[in-house]
Amino acid sequence: MAMSKKSDLLDQKVIDLLTQFAKVNTPEQPALIKEVADTILAIQKRNQSTQVILTWFVGNIYFEVNGQRMRVNDDAYAILTQLDDISHGKGNLPGLGTGIIWNGGLNGGL
């Protein structure tokens, strides 16, 4: 079996986390879950034209996808924390070929 590139492994980690997020969080706006799912598909297809901005606001426990916000539950919050760890607070999730921009952080979001 061929060894995966580091970026591919990181992509898979982010895909896994977004998948978990979609499963554990029950937003008031179901369209956001579709956007998360579309994001996962875009990562898998390496669609370079896709740009998704993911933001979370720690104080209010909000998650935002392209400007639409939803509150998150504790399980989803834990997953966002893991995504933040991957990005190291630098604003972009490394290794992704889809222009996903991560604006979140333990220091209060934007």
Short mmCIF file of the C-alpha atoms (twelve columns), coordinates in Angstrom:
data_MODEL
# 
_entry.id   MODEL 
# 
loop_
_atom_site.group_PDB 
_atom_site.id 
_atom_site.type_symbol 
_atom_site.label_atom_id 
_atom_site.label_alt_id 
_atom_site.label_comp_id 
_atom_site.label_asym_id 
_atom_site.label_seq_id 
_atom_site.Cartn_x 
_atom_site.Cartn_y 
_atom_site.Cartn_z 
_atom_site.pdbx_PDB_model_num 
ATOM 1   C CA . MET A 1   0.000   0.000  0.000  1 
ATOM 2   C CA . ALA A 2   1.376   3.423  -0.913 1 
ATOM 3   C CA . MET A 3   2.163   5.806  1.876  1 
ATOM 4   C CA . SER A 4   -0.224  8.753  2.046  1 
ATOM 5   C CA . LYS A 5   1.206   12.227 1.937  1 
ATOM 6   C CA . LYS A 6   1.069   14.163 5.170  1 
ATOM 7   C CA . SER A 7   -1.454  16.603 3.674  1 
ATOM 8   C CA . ASP A 8   -3.729  13.719 2.677  1 
ATOM 9   C CA . LEU A 9   -3.667  12.412 6.230  1 
ATOM 10  C CA . LEU A 10  -4.451  15.878 7.543  1 
ATOM 11  C CA . ASP A 11  -7.309  16.219 5.046  1 
ATOM 12  C CA . GLN A 12  -8.705  12.924 6.306  1 
ATOM 13  C CA . LYS A 13  -8.466  14.102 9.921  1 
ATOM 14  C CA . VAL A 14  -10.397 17.263 9.081  1 
ATOM 15  C CA . ILE A 15  -12.954 15.295 7.065  1 
ATOM 16  C CA . ASP A 16  -13.403 12.937 10.021 1 
ATOM 17  C CA . LEU A 17  -13.839 15.834 12.438 1 
ATOM 18  C CA . LEU A 18  -16.362 17.605 10.194 1 
ATOM 19  C CA . THR A 19  -18.257 14.341 9.792  1 
ATOM 20  C CA . GLN A 20  -18.373 13.901 13.572 1 
ATOM 21  C CA . PHE A 21  -19.450 17.526 13.929 1 
ATOM 22  C CA . ALA A 22  -22.342 17.007 11.535 1 
ATOM 23  C CA . LYS A 23  -23.447 13.945 13.507 1 
ATOM 24  C CA . VAL A 24  -23.212 15.289 17.061 1 
ATOM 25  C CA . ASN A 25  -24.539 18.805 16.552 1 
ATOM 26  C CA . THR A 26  -28.241 19.384 15.942 1 
ATOM 27  C CA . PRO A 27  -28.534 22.897 14.560 1 
ATOM 28  C CA . GLU A 28  -31.707 24.883 14.202 1 
ATOM 29  C CA . GLN A 29  -30.737 25.427 10.578 1 
ATOM 30  C CA . PRO A 30  -30.355 22.007 8.884  1 
ATOM 31  C CA . ALA A 31  -28.920 23.756 5.810  1 
ATOM 32  C CA . LEU A 32  -25.690 24.241 7.748  1 
ATOM 33  C CA . ILE A 33  -25.239 20.497 8.100  1 
ATOM 34  C CA . LYS A 34  -25.627 20.259 4.318  1 
ATOM 35  C CA . GLU A 35  -22.910 22.894 3.938  1 
ATOM 36  C CA . VAL A 36  -20.616 20.897 6.214  1 
ATOM 37  C CA . ALA A 37  -21.360 17.782 4.165  1 
ATOM 38  C CA . ASP A 38  -20.701 19.696 0.934  1 
ATOM 39  C CA . THR A 39  -17.423 20.878 2.424  1 
ATOM 40  C CA . ILE A 40  -16.403 17.298 3.107  1 
ATOM 41  C CA . LEU A 41  -17.229 16.337 -0.483 1 
ATOM 42  C CA . ALA A 42  -15.289 19.312 -1.794 1 
ATOM 43  C CA . ILE A 43  -12.235 18.272 0.204  1 
ATOM 44  C CA . GLN A 44  -12.529 14.747 -1.120 1 
ATOM 45  C CA . LYS A 45  -12.872 15.953 -4.718 1 
ATOM 46  C CA . ARG A 46  -10.138 18.595 -4.337 1 
ATOM 47  C CA . ASN A 47  -12.430 21.153 -5.877 1 
ATOM 48  C CA . GLN A 48  -10.157 24.194 -6.058 1 
ATOM 49  C CA . SER A 49  -13.048 26.570 -6.667 1 
ATOM 50  C CA . THR A 50  -14.625 25.892 -3.292 1 
ATOM 51  C CA . GLN A 51  -13.994 28.341 -0.498 1 
ATOM 52  C CA . VAL A 52  -15.682 27.796 2.831  1 
ATOM 53  C CA . ILE A 53  -15.111 30.044 5.787  1 
ATOM 54  C CA . LEU A 54  -15.529 28.281 9.114  1 
ATOM 55  C CA . THR A 55  -15.675 30.447 12.207 1 
ATOM 56  C CA . TRP A 56  -16.428 29.728 15.807 1 
ATOM 57  C CA . PHE A 57  -16.875 32.086 18.703 1 
ATOM 58  C CA . VAL A 58  -15.894 30.577 22.005 1 
ATOM 59  C CA . GLY A 59  -17.719 32.952 24.306 1 
ATOM 60  C CA . ASN A 60  -21.070 32.350 22.640 1 
ATOM 61  C CA . ILE A 61  -20.320 28.822 21.434 1 
ATOM 62  C CA . TYR A 62  -21.282 29.618 17.864 1 
ATOM 63  C CA . PHE A 63  -20.152 27.930 14.689 1 
ATOM 64  C CA . GLU A 64  -20.439 29.799 11.429 1 
ATOM 65  C CA . VAL A 65  -20.315 28.458 7.872  1 
ATOM 66  C CA . ASN A 66  -20.082 31.158 5.217  1 
ATOM 67  C CA . GLY A 67  -21.824 33.713 7.403  1 
ATOM 68  C CA . GLN A 68  -24.611 31.501 8.774  1 
ATOM 69  C CA . ARG A 69  -24.384 30.864 12.501 1 
ATOM 70  C CA . MET A 70  -25.626 28.121 14.754 1 
ATOM 71  C CA . ARG A 71  -25.106 27.343 18.389 1 
ATOM 72  C CA . VAL A 72  -23.136 24.214 19.174 1 
ATOM 73  C CA . ASN A 73  -23.538 21.628 21.880 1 
ATOM 74  C CA . ASP A 74  -20.743 20.334 24.114 1 
ATOM 75  C CA . ASP A 75  -19.801 17.428 21.846 1 
ATOM 76  C CA . ALA A 76  -19.578 19.703 18.818 1 
ATOM 77  C CA . TYR A 77  -17.559 22.211 20.846 1 
ATOM 78  C CA . ALA A 78  -15.004 19.490 21.607 1 
ATOM 79  C CA . ILE A 79  -14.682 18.753 17.877 1 
ATOM 80  C CA . LEU A 80  -14.185 22.435 17.073 1 
ATOM 81  C CA . THR A 81  -11.421 22.500 19.681 1 
ATOM 82  C CA . GLN A 82  -9.691  19.660 17.825 1 
ATOM 83  C CA . LEU A 83  -10.013 21.553 14.534 1 
ATOM 84  C CA . ASP A 84  -8.493  24.565 16.242 1 
ATOM 85  C CA . ASP A 85  -5.588  22.416 17.425 1 
ATOM 86  C CA . ILE A 86  -4.967  21.328 13.819 1 
ATOM 87  C CA . SER A 87  -4.913  24.933 12.593 1 
ATOM 88  C CA . HIS A 88  -2.725  26.093 15.500 1 
ATOM 89  C CA . GLY A 89  -4.680  29.345 15.490 1 
ATOM 90  C CA . LYS A 90  -3.044  30.420 12.228 1 
ATOM 91  C CA . GLY A 91  -6.314  31.055 10.363 1 
ATOM 92  C CA . ASN A 92  -6.000  28.393 7.674  1 
ATOM 93  C CA . LEU A 93  -6.324  24.672 8.013  1 
ATOM 94  C CA . PRO A 94  -3.086  23.341 6.553  1 
ATOM 95  C CA . GLY A 95  -3.038  20.712 3.845  1 
ATOM 96  C CA . LEU A 96  -6.469  21.435 2.441  1 
ATOM 97  C CA . GLY A 97  -6.812  22.021 -1.279 1 
ATOM 98  C CA . THR A 98  -10.232 23.658 -1.049 1 
ATOM 99  C CA . GLY A 99  -9.608  27.092 0.411  1 
ATOM 100 C CA . ILE A 100 -11.118 26.321 3.779  1 
ATOM 101 C CA . ILE A 101 -10.377 29.250 6.053  1 
ATOM 102 C CA . TRP A 102 -10.528 28.696 9.782  1 
ATOM 103 C CA . ASN A 103 -11.252 31.883 11.735 1 
ATOM 104 C CA . GLY A 104 -11.850 30.251 15.080 1 
ATOM 105 C CA . GLY A 105 -9.692  29.955 18.099 1 
ATOM 106 C CA . LEU A 106 -9.531  29.557 21.826 1 
ATOM 107 C CA . ASN A 107 -8.908  33.293 22.073 1 
ATOM 108 C CA . GLY A 108 -12.408 34.219 21.047 1 
ATOM 109 C CA . GLY A 109 -12.896 33.745 17.326 1 
ATOM 110 C CA . LEU A 110 -12.285 36.598 14.876 1 
# 
